[in-house]
């Protein structure tokens, strides 16, 4: 389990996109919580996959790892693991520190 806060080095050319990135990520986190509440595992697979791809694409490796764990737990229909990973994503989004590269 990683220590919080994690520090992620993000390309400086993505700086202007970060506010939107975090806003959308938090909306997706809310969707994950709602999907978990009603045991909508298909939505959780999709949202985990999205978090994995967009997190990794922006350079947020920690988010990519957590998204992958959410995706796998949803495929396994494991609500306890999903709850842990969704909570991890919330902590990550609340505490991650961004350092700009370049």
C-alpha angles and dihedrals in degrees: 000000000000122000117247132267098042118199116223124190109219126187108259091231088069094056095099090054097052098088091054091043092055093043092053092043091054091048089052090049089055089049089051092053091049092047091048090051091057094035093244095164095171091060090047091053090052095045092046089051090049092050090049094050101040093040092052092041092056093044097258096135094173091056090048091054093047092046089053091051090050091050093050094045090050091050087052090046090232109156095181093055090043091054091052093048094045088051089049090053091051091051091046094052091047096049111025113124118214123213116186119229119215 
